[in-house]
Amino acid sequence: MKILIAGGSGLIGTALSKALVANGHQVVVLTRNPAGKKESAHISYAAWNPAQLEIDQQAVESADAIVNLAGANVAQRWTSAAKREIMDSRVNSTRTLVNALQNAPSKTLINASAIGIYPFGDEPSNEASPLGEGFLQDVVKAWEIEGQKAAEQHRVAFIRIGLVLSNDGGAMAKLLPVFKMGLGSAVGSGKQWQSWIHIDDLVNLFIRSIEDDAINGVINGVAPHPVTNQQFSKALAASLSKGFWAPKVPAFVLKLIFGEMSQVILRSQKVVSTVQDSFNFQCAYPTIDKALNELS
């Protein structure tokens, strides 16, 4: 298959591209500057500018499936300008792809989404649960609404991604240096739930969603066993053979640093998936100990 990827240079996109090539697929990565990219036998590049809703129409029409991972980093202080960028980058990228799909024969669109769409709280949420209210929830709702517009003509699936664990970036890139020094600790109360997934499992979930024509709608991209921040932090220290003695980082410190965005770190989201079970998808790293031991 030929797979067109938006957001192909990010953490997930890079890992997904490598895995798709290893599985025998052809990958085309959307970029604002394709002329400056070095192509290989299995990875090529096509032009787009989602801020202007511009895209290489031929690249869309020649692809068997499109994966949309594009969007500005949420893990930043939510200034007014940052909020606009977080929202617009997701809506415009999805709108650009959906507009191009209007004139294309039947395709598959696998659109990234986020578990941030669910309410904060300690009660478990699955794909059938009510949605939450707030800035992050509104961003994800708008993101999915835009992608859903393609569903009349094409197969569309949304993978609501949790905390991605990888040695190549993301949250682990910020945590590992501190924990390797033996200074790692929980944050806030430490009781807040975190729903996570190993990068390999997430990539395999995307590939399964691309290859299996029976899969559509919403899928939570999370491992089956959420953990509290205290449990996660203790497991990370243990995987590195480091002590876990440092006092918790007070909530007010994170609020000073991140402002409104600190709620993502300090509040619970206990998200699981029932849809993965419906098509017999199993994570290779279902527990936090197994995932972190593989990464350490």
C-alpha positions in Angstrom: 0.0 0.0 0.0 1.0 3.6 -0.5 0.5 5.6 2.8 0.4 9.4 2.9 1.5 10.8 6.3 0.9 14.3 7.6 3.1 15.0 10.6 5.5 12.4 9.5 8.6 14.0 11.1 7.3 13.9 14.7 7.8 11.2 17.3 4.9 9.0 16.2 5.3 9.7 12.5 8.9 8.8 12.4 8.3 5.5 14.1 5.3 4.7 12.0 7.1 5.4 8.7 9.9 3.0 9.7 7.5 0.3 10.6 5.4 0.7 7.5 8.5 0.4 5.3 9.5 -2.7 7.2 6.1 -4.1 6.5 6.5 -3.5 2.8 4.5 -0.4 2.4 5.4 2.8 0.4 5.4 6.0 2.5 4.8 9.6 1.3 5.4 12.3 3.9 3.7 15.7 3.5 6.0 18.6 4.1 6.1 22.3 3.4 9.5 21.9 1.7 9.7 18.7 -0.3 12.6 19.9 -2.4 14.9 20.0 0.7 14.2 16.4 1.7 16.3 13.4 0.8 14.2 10.6 -0.6 14.8 6.9 -0.4 13.5 3.8 -2.3 10.5 3.6 0.1 10.0 7.1 1.5 9.2 10.1 -0.7 7.8 13.6 0.0 4.9 15.8 -1.2 4.0 19.4 -0.7 1.4 20.9 1.5 0.7 24.1 3.4 -2.2 23.4 5.8 -2.3 27.0 7.0 -3.4 28.0 3.5 -5.4 24.7 3.0 -3.0 23.8 0.1 -1.9 20.3 -0.8 -0.6 18.2 -3.6 -3.8 16.7 -4.9 -2.1 14.0 -6.8 -0.4 12.7 -3.7 -3.8 12.3 -2.0 -5.4 10.6 -5.0 -2.5 8.2 -5.5 -2.4 7.1 -1.8 -4.3 4.1 -0.5 -4.5 5.5 3.0 -3.8 8.8 4.7 -2.6 9.2 8.3 -3.0 12.6 9.9 -0.6 13.2 12.9 -0.2 16.9 12.3 -0.7 19.4 15.2 1.2 21.8 17.4 2.7 20.6 20.7 0.1 20.7 23.5 2.8 20.6 26.2 3.5 24.3 26.4 2.2 27.2 28.3 -1.3 28.0 27.0 -1.0 31.6 26.0 -3.7 33.0 23.8 -1.4 32.7 20.8 -0.5 29.1 21.8 -4.1 28.1 22.1 -4.8 29.4 18.6 -1.9 27.5 17.2 -2.9 24.3 19.0 -6.5 24.5 17.7 -5.7 25.9 14.2 -2.9 23.4 13.4 -5.2 20.5 14.0 -8.3 21.8 12.4 -6.5 23.2 9.3 -4.4 20.1 8.7 -7.5 17.9 8.9 -9.6 20.3 6.8 -6.9 20.4 4.1 -6.9 16.6 3.9 -10.7 16.3 4.0 -11.1 18.9 1.2 -8.7 17.0 -0.9 -10.5 13.7 -0.3 -13.8 15.2 -1.6 -12.6 14.6 -5.2 -10.7 11.4 -4.5 -11.9 7.7 -5.0 -12.5 5.7 -1.8 -9.7 6.0 0.7 -8.8 5.3 4.3 -8.2 8.2 6.7 -6.7 7.4 10.1 -6.8 10.6 12.0 -4.9 11.1 15.3 -6.9 12.3 18.2 -6.3 12.5 22.0 -7.7 11.1 25.2 -7.9 14.7 26.3 -11.4 14.7 24.9 -12.7 12.8 28.0 -13.6 14.5 31.4 -11.0 14.8 34.1 -11.7 12.5 37.0 -10.9 9.1 38.6 -13.8 7.2 36.9 -12.7 5.1 33.9 -13.6 6.4 30.4 -13.9 4.2 27.3 -14.8 4.9 23.7 -18.6 5.1 24.6 -18.1 7.5 27.5 -19.4 11.1 27.6 -17.0 13.8 26.5 -15.5 16.5 28.8 -15.6 20.3 28.8 -12.6 22.6 28.6 -10.0 23.9 26.2 -8.3 20.6 25.5 -11.6 18.8 25.2 -12.8 21.5 22.7 -9.7 21.2 20.6 -10.1 17.4 20.3 -13.8 17.7 19.5 -13.1 20.2 16.7 -10.4 18.0 15.4 -12.7 15.0 15.2 -15.6 16.9 13.8 -13.4 18.1 10.9 -12.2 14.5 10.2 -15.7 13.1 10.4 -16.7 15.1 7.3 -14.8 12.6 5.2 -16.8 9.6 6.6 -19.6 9.7 4.0 -17.2 8.9 1.2 -14.2 7.2 3.0 -13.4 4.9 5.9 -12.4 7.1 8.8 -10.9 6.1 12.2 -9.8 8.2 15.0 -7.1 7.0 17.4 -7.3 8.9 20.7 -3.7 8.8 21.9 -2.6 8.7 25.5 0.8 9.4 27.0 3.3 7.9 24.5 6.3 6.2 26.1 9.4 6.3 23.8 13.2 6.8 24.2 13.1 9.0 21.2 11.2 12.0 22.6 7.9 13.0 24.2 7.5 13.0 27.9 10.3 10.5 28.5 12.9 12.9 27.0 12.1 15.3 29.8 11.8 12.7 32.6 14.8 10.4 31.9 17.6 12.9 32.7 16.1 13.6 36.1 15.4 10.0 36.9 18.8 8.8 35.8 20.3 11.2 38.4 18.2 9.5 41.0 16.1 12.6 41.6 12.9 11.5 40.0 9.6 11.9 42.0 5.9 12.1 41.6 4.1 15.4 40.9 1.2 17.0 42.7 -0.7 14.5 44.8 0.7 11.6 42.8 -2.8 10.0 42.9 -3.8 11.3 39.5 -4.4 8.6 36.9 -2.4 8.5 33.7 -3.3 6.5 30.6 -0.2 5.6 28.6 1.0 3.4 25.7 4.4 2.1 24.5 5.4 3.6 21.1 5.6 0.2 19.5 2.1 -0.7 20.5 0.7 2.6 19.3 2.5 2.2 15.9 1.1 -1.4 15.6 -2.4 0.0 16.4 -2.0 2.5 13.6 -0.8 -0.2 11.2 -3.7 -2.5 12.1 -6.1 0.4 11.6 -4.6 1.1 8.1 -4.6 -2.5 7.0 -8.0 -3.7 8.4 -10.9 -2.4 6.4 -13.4 -3.4 9.2 -11.9 -0.8 11.6 -13.6 2.6 11.8 -14.7 5.2 14.3 -13.0 5.9 17.6 -10.3 3.8 19.2 -8.5 4.7 22.4 -4.7 4.4 21.8 -3.9 3.3 25.4 -2.5 0.3 27.2 -5.0 -1.7 29.2 -3.7 -0.8 32.6 -3.6 2.9 33.6 -1.5 3.9 36.6 -1.3 6.7 39.0 1.5 9.2 38.7 3.1 7.8 41.8 3.0 4.3 40.4 4.4 5.5 37.0 7.2 7.5 38.7 8.2 4.6 41.0 8.2 2.1 38.1 10.4 4.5 36.0 12.9 4.8 38.8 13.0 1.0 39.3 13.5 0.4 35.6 16.6 2.6 35.8 17.8 0.9 39.1 17.5 4.3 40.8 16.2 5.2 44.2 12.8 6.8 44.6 13.1 9.1 47.6 12.7 12.7 46.3 9.6 14.6 47.6 6.8 15.2 45.2 6.9 18.3 43.0 4.2 20.6 44.5 1.2 21.4 42.3 1.8 25.1 42.7 5.3 24.8 41.0 3.8 23.2 37.9 1.0 25.8 37.9 3.7 28.6 38.0 5.6 27.0 35.1 2.8 25.8 32.9 -0.2 27.8 33.9 -3.5 26.4 32.7 -1.7 23.5 30.9 -0.7 22.1 34.2 -4.1 20.5 34.6 -3.1 17.9 32.0 -0.3 16.8 34.4 -2.1 17.3 37.7 -5.6 15.9 37.0 -6.7 12.4 36.4 -7.7 10.8 33.1 -8.3 7.1 33.5 -8.9 5.9 30.0 -9.2 2.4 28.7 -10.2 0.8 25.4 -13.1 -1.6 24.8 -12.8 -1.2 21.0 -9.3 -2.8 20.8 -10.8 -5.9 22.2 -13.5 -6.0 19.5 -10.9 -6.6 16.8 -8.6 -8.7 19.1 -5.7 -6.1 19.3 -3.3 -6.9 22.1 -0.6 -4.6 23.4 2.9 -6.3 23.6 3.5 -4.0 26.6 0.3 -4.1 28.7 1.8 -3.2 32.0 3.9 -0.1 33.0 6.7 -2.3 34.4 7.0 -4.3 31.1 6.9 -1.1 29.0 9.5 0.8 31.0 11.8 -2.1 31.4 11.9 -2.5 27.6 12.7 1.2 27.2 15.3 1.5 29.9 
